[in-house]
Every structure is written in structure tokens, then in C-alpha cells.
């Protein structure tokens, strides 16, 4: 008996004419770890939402076809019954975390399932050990990758035998990705049915038993895994290869940052070349995002000095500053606030014409009339990048910009970023764990370890760091 089986599933969202899934046949087996991949916005999350009952119980539309959970028709199952069988980790970790402490967050789902206090305590300890989490830590102090590990741990602790994880590696470093995939493999071998929806194929392919691909609402099973990986995991070529300016955009001198007596960054000495592309790399929680926030004047250093050579030369971060320094946040929900994508792109743009041109170049022109928060996480990321680019900032700060991007979409995004870099000579500062685009976003790399700069150099340093991570050396 299959854990999940779909037969000829077709779904059209309420208010839409085009099907999000069109005649999908799909199955999940106990004892297997499967991968679902495909282009951004192709319907992967729709398939997940049908399996876990969000469609049609929460999200409305026209659903046809047959869905069976453990051999029983889902038409006769309530959301409560489905949730006891199917555990789901969604893309946006922040949207799922509601408690102040890690221990309480993991316990919450277990309590809702009526588990005993003894079982809950055991599940918390096991999940924290698997995901390298401190159960006493405050959730608001966690990095994006640590939050992703937390929501995964929370679902694992609930012990449903069918698990679906939507972009679980999105913000994870090499160690975190390897840790998660090893844990999922062990669960599958012990009798679980596990489905991972993911774009970072190089990080998952060695672990998976079966591969599904979804494109243009049509689903099919991939036969040749290695050929499929090779076509979607190559390094993206760098179309620039040089620093376009002279001098330094930023110079950090013994910069430290602490929160509640916890040292996040410790005496950072770093220069960011003006007209260059700086790549910040390191494990989850090492301080990459904090460092970008310091340079963007979103927070102030606890100690040390940051000298900037970009206009305007004011100590305060006002409107003029953020027209000069554009920031793309790790979580796009934090900066998308207009009622349509078109209005989002035009807000603050140099011109409406330029905003629409960027939409076309990034392949999101068909989304202009959509509400930004109705989009997939990958599409939201593109909208956030386009909205900031439309302001033509002198400095562009990108915190994990590649999350949610399929390979072709990632190539297009990186290509646009570099074309604009060549045209304007802007300074680009980016963080990423995605090895596919490190060459194409890097003139200079800085590796952060435990809040300190451990190494600096060119593209070779970025590659060496990722190679060490993949081999478990870091």
C-alpha cells in the first residue's frame, strides 16, 4: 500500500482559468525518500497542499481526480485526520514559528497530537540532537538557517509517517543540508515516506530514491537522475570577472556586535572594494546577515568603526541613504507591501518604464497584476530583487537572493544582476550557500567562522569553502 497516491489530479485556483496541476499521477512509498523539482511557480507547493489537505479545506478552487492517503480516499478525511498522518515543513520558517523558545516550539505540535509528557520530552531531545539545536535558545535570536532546522525538527518530533518538506535547504549551510538529508534518509529507511521539494539538486540527489519533475502544471517521473542533475547543477559562468571601481566602498575596523551579552561578530576587519562584488560565506549563525545589516546602517556596531565611501555621507540612515544602498532581505515578506507586483516594482523606481523593463528581464511580467504575497517563495524573491534594482542603488546588498530559484531562473537572475553591475558599476554584497552561483557573484570572498573573518580571497576561496563543507571538513 502506497503512503500517498494521486490519480489524474487537476486543480484550478479560485478566480483563475489556468490549472495549477493538470492530470497529475503521483505516489509516495513507505521506505523511500523522493524529490520533487521543477521551475519556480510550476505547482510544486500546490501538489503538497493537496496532499496535506490545505487544498480544498483552506485554499479554494476546482479539484478533480482521486487522492488516497494510506489507501483511503482523502475525500472522506478531515484536516485533523490528515494532519495526524502527514507532516509538512513549509518554505517560510518565520511564518511557522510562534513560541519564544526552541523547546516550546517543538513541543507545540506534539501537544496538539495528544502525546504524553514523557514522549514529548523524548521527542524534543531527539529532534534537537538531530538538528543541532539548543532547546533553551530563544527563537528570535536564530539565523535563517537555524530557524529552518527548527521548523524541520518540530515536524520530525510529531512522528507522522508521511513527511513533506518544501524547500528545506533554502537557507541551510553545507553542514545543515548534509545533516538534514542524512536524518531524512534514516527516517525513510526506518519506514517513513519522505518527499523533499527542492531546487538545490547537488545537495539532495545522492540521497533520493525517486525523482519527480513538474513543469507547466504537468508532472512526470525522471528516469535518469544523473543526467537530470547535470543539466541543473553546473556552475554559472561569470560574465564580469573584474572590479569596476577604485578604492573601497566600505572599510570595517575592529567591528563587533553583541546582543544580550552574546557576541555575534568579533573585531571584524574587512574592506569592500568599490565597484566590486563581495561574497560573504559561512555556516548558519556565523553572522553574515548581521554584517550586511551593519553596512546597510540597519543596526549599529557595539564596538569599532565602519567607514563608507558612498553618497550620501550622513551618519543617519534616512531616505536618501536607502535610495543609495538597496537591501534585498533574506525573507521577502519583510519588504513586499504593495497591493500588486506592478505597484511594488514602481514604488521608489527611477521610472515606471524601467521597473517594467526589469520585470520582463527577470521573467515576472506575467505576475504584474498579482498580489505579491500570493506568489511562490521563489517568485517573491524575484519581485524583491526587481523592486530594489528599479531604484538603481549605488550599493546592492543581497541576503540569500537565490532561494527558491530553479536553475534556468537562477541563471537569468544572475545574468541580470551582472548586466546591471556592468552598466552602472555598482557595488554588490551578497550572502549565499548556493554553489551554482558563487563564481558569478564573486570578485572577493570573505569566509566568516564563529563571528570572525577566517579567510579572504577570490573565487577560489568561495569554492574551497563549499568543497570543505560538502566533505564535512567544516
N, C-alpha and C positions, 0 to 999 in steps of 0.2 A: 504494500500500500504506500503510495506517494504521500509525502507530507503535504504538498500543495500540488494541485493540477488545475490548469486553465484550459478551456476548450472554446476556441473561436470567440474570444472576448473582444468586444467592440465597445468603446466608451467615447461619448461626446460631452464635453463640459456644458453646463447650462449657459445659454447665451452665445455658444459657439456653433459654427457649422462644420468645422473640420474635426474628424475624430482624432483623439489623443492616442488611442490604440485601435488598430484595425485588423481584427481577425487573429488575435494572438493565441497561440498554443504554447503552453509553458508548463514546466513541472520542477519541483524540488524534491529530492530524495533524502531520507534519513541516512546519515553516514557520509554525506557529500558536502563539499564546500564549492559553491558555484559563483561565477562572476557575471554581472550584467553590465555591459558597457554600451557606448554609443554617443552620438553627438549631443551637445547641451540642448535641453528643451525638447528632446525627442519623445519623451513619455516614460522615462525610467521611473521617476517618482510616482507617476500615475499608476504604473503596474504595482508598485509597492503599496500604494494607498488602497488599491482594490483588494490585495491580499489581506491587509490588516483591518479592513472594514471601514476605513475613513471614507472611502467611496463604496456604497452610496449613503452611508449613515450620516456623514458630516458634509462632505463635498457633493453637491448635487449634479445630476446630468442624466443622460440616457445610457444605461448599462445593459448590454446584451451578451449572451453567451453563458457558459457554465464555469463555476468556480467551486472546487472541492477542497476542504481542509480536513486532513486525515480521513479522506474517503467520504466525508459528509458534506452535502450541499451547503454552501455558505448562505444561501437564501433563507435557510431556517435557523441561522445563528445570530445571536445578538452581539453587539460590540463587546459586552462583558465576556461572553463565551469565547470570542475570537482573541481578545487580549490575554486570556489565560493560556492560549496555545501559541500565539505569535508575539514575539518581542521585536521592537523596532527602535533603531537608533537613527534619528533624523539628521539632516545636514547641519542645521544651525544649532550648535550646542547651547548658546546663550538662551535660546527660546525654550530650552527644556529644563534648565537649572533653576530651582525655586527656593532651595534652602541655603542657609548661611555656611554650613559645614559639610564637608565631604561625607562624613558618616551619616548625617541626617538625609542627605540627598540619595544615597544608595539605599537607605532603609525605607524611604518613602514608597517606592513601588512594591517592595516586599510586604509592607504593612497592608497595602491595598489588596494584595492577593491572599491575605489572611495567614501568612506564615507565622510560625511560633517565634517567640523572642530568641530562643536558642538558635533556631535556623537562621534568623535574620543576622544575628551576631556573627555566625559562622560565614554566611554569605558575604557580609561586609569585609571581613578579614581576608577571605579568599579573593574577592574582586580587587581589593586594594593591593594585594600581593601581586596579582597577575598584571595589573595596570600601573604598578609602581607609584601608588598614591599614598599620601599621608592622610589617614582617616580623620585626623584632628585639624587639617588645614581648612582655612576659610575659602569658600568657592570664589569669592570676588578677587582674591589675590592670585588665582591661577592664570597661566598663559592660555592662549587659544588652543594649543595642542593638549595641554593638561586638562582643559575643560572637555575636549573631545574624548580623552581617555576616561574622564569621569562619567560622561553620559553612557559610554560603552560599558563601563563597569556596572552602572546602575541597571542596565538591561540584563547583563550576564547574571547578576545576583538574583534576578526574578525567576530564573531557571525554566523559562519557556523552552520547548524543544525545537521550535522553529524560530530562527533569528534572521532578521533583515537589517543590514547596515547601509545607510545611504551616505556615500562619500565619507567613510570613516577615517580615511587617511588625509583628508583635506588639509589639516594644519599640523599633521604629525611629522616629527623629525624621523631620521632613519631608524633610530633605536625604537621609537614609539611604534612605527609602522611594522617593524620586524616583530616586536613584542605582541602587537595585536594580532597579526596574521598567524603567528605561532599558536597563540591561545585559541583562535578560531579553528585552526586545523585540529588541535587537540579535542575541542568540543565536537567537531564533525566526526572524528574517529571514535568518539565515545557514544555516538548515536544521534547527534543533533543534525538538523538540516539547516545549513547556513547559506545565505545569499549576500554577497557584497556588491554594491553598486559603486563603481569606481572608474576614474579616468587615469590614475597613476598605475598603468599596467605593469611597468617594470617592477613595481613593489609588490604586486599580488600574483602575477602569473605563475610563479613557481609553486604556489600553494594550492591553486584551484584545480578542481577535478573536471569542471564543465564550464564552458563559456557561452554566454548569450549576447547577441548584439541587437540593438534597437535603433532603427533609423527610419524617419518619415512614417512613424506610427506602425511600422512593420517589424516583427520580431523573428529572428532566426537563430539557430544554434550553430556556433562556429566549430568547424571540424579540425582545422589546422591551427592550433594555439600559437605555435612559434611564428608562423607567417603573420598571423594577426598581430602579435606583439611587435614584430619587426617593423610593421607598417605604421605603428603608432607610438613608438618609444625612442626614436632616434633623437640625438641632439639636434637642436635647431641652430642653423648656421648664423653667425654674427655678420650683419650687413654693415657694420660701422668699423670696429676694430681700432679705434683711436680716440684719444681725448681731444675734444674740440676747443677747449678754452685754455687759459693760462691762470696760474695762481690757484688758491683754494677758495671754495665756496664756504666751507666750514672748517674751523680748527678747534678741536676739543683738547683742553689742557687739564689733566687730572680731574676729570668729571666723575662724580659719584652721585648715586641716587638711592635713597632708602625710604622704606615705608614701614611704619610701626617698628622701628629698630631692626628691620630686615634689610640687608644690603642687596639691592638688585644689580646695580652697576658699581664697580670699584676702580677709581682712578683711571678712567679711560683717556688715553692719549691717541687721537685719531685726526687725520686730515682727509677731507673730501674734496677731490680735485674739481675745480670749476669747469663745467662743460664735459664732465666725465660721468661714468655710470658706476656707482658704488654698490656692491652687493654685500649685504650683511647676512652671515650664516652662523648657525649654531643650533644646539639642541633646544627643545621646548623649555621655556622658563629661564633661558640664559640671559635675557634682557634685550633682545633685538627690537621688539616693539617699543620698549621703554626708551631706547636710544633714538629711534625715529621720532618719538613724541617730544623728546628733549630738543632735537634740532628744529622741529616744527613749532617750538615755543608753546606746545600744548601743556607742558609741565615745566617746572624749573629744577635745575640740579640742586642737590643737597650741598654739594661742595664742587669746587672747580669752576672753570670758565669756558664758555662757548663763544668764539669769535666768528661772526658771519660776515661774508663779503657779498651779500645780495641786497638789493634795494627792497624796501626802504630800510634805512639804518635807524630804526627806532627800537627802544627796549621793550615796548609793549606789542603784543600780538593783536593788532587790530585788523580792520577790513582790508587795508592796503597790503598788510603782510600776507594775508591768506589769498590775495589775488596774485601775489608773487610766489608764494610757497603753497603748492597744491598737495593735499594729502588724500590718498585713497585708503580708507580704513580696512582692517582685516575683515570686519563684519559689515557688509554693505548696508544692512538695515539701519546702521547708525547715521547714515548720511543721505538716504533716499527719503524725501519728504513731500514731493510734489504729486499732484493727482494723476499725472500721465508721464510717460517716459519723455515725450516731446518737451513738456514744460520743465522736466528735470534737467534735460540737456541744455535748454535755453537759459535757465536761471544762472546768471553770472557769466554767460558765454560772451566771447568777444563779439559775436554776431549770431543771429538765428541761422543764417546761411552756413556758417562754419560748423555749428552744432549739428545740423542735418547732414553735412558732408561727413563728419566723424561717424555718425550713425550708420551711414552707408559703408564707410571704410571698415567698420568693425562688425558689419553684418547684423545690425539690430534695427534697421529701418522698418522692418515689418512689426516691430513692437512699439512704435511711437504712440499709439493710442491706448496702450495697456497701462494699468496701474503698476508702478514699479514693484510693489510688494506682492503682486500676483505672479511674478516671474519665478523661474527656477533660480537656484543659488548662482549657477554659472552665468545666467543672463543678467541677474542683478549686479554681478561683479563687472560685467562689460559696461553696463549703464553707469556704474560708479566711476569707472575709468574714463569713459567718454565725457561725463559731466565735468570732471576735473580738467581733462585735456582741453575742453572747449574754452576754458578760462585762459589758456596759453600761459601757464605759470613758468617762471624762470627756474624754479626748483620743483621737481616732481617726486613725491615720496609715495612709494607703493608697498603696502604691507600685505604680503602674500597675495599678489594680484592674479595668480594663475589658478586659484582654487575653482573647481567646477568646470574647467575648460577641457573639451575634447582636443585631440591632437591638432586637427586642422584649425579649430578655433583658436588654439594657443599660438600656432604659427602666425595666424592673421593678426592677433593682438600684439605679439612681439614685433611683427613687421611694422605695424602702425606706430608703435612706440619708438622704434628706431628711425623710421622715416621722419617723424616729428622731431626727434633728437637731432638728426642731421640738418633739418630745415631751420631749427631755432637755436641750436647749440645749448639747450637746457641742461641742467644738472639733474641726474636721476639717481635716487637712492631707493633700493629695493631689498626686501627680505623674501626668501623663498626656501622651500625644501624640495622643489621640483627640479630634478636633474635635467629634464628635457630642455630647459631654457636658461640654464646657468651661463653657458657660453655667450648667448645672445643678449644678456643683460649686464655683462660684466667687463669693465676695464680694470677695476681694482676690487679685490675681495678682502673682507675682514672677518676673521673667524672669532666668535665670542664663546668663551668657556668659563662657566661659573662667574659671570659678571665682569670678566676681564678680556681684553684683546689677547688671544693666544697666538695668532699668526696673521700675517698680511701678505698680499702679493697680487698676481694677476689671475687669469682664468685657471691656471694650473693649480692654484691653491683651492679654488672652489671645487674643482674635480677631485683633488686629493682628499678633501674633507668628505665629500659624498661617497667616495670609494671606501674610505675608512669606516664610515657609518654603515655601509652595506655589508662590510665584513665583520661588524661587531667590535671594531677596534676603538670606537668612541661611544 
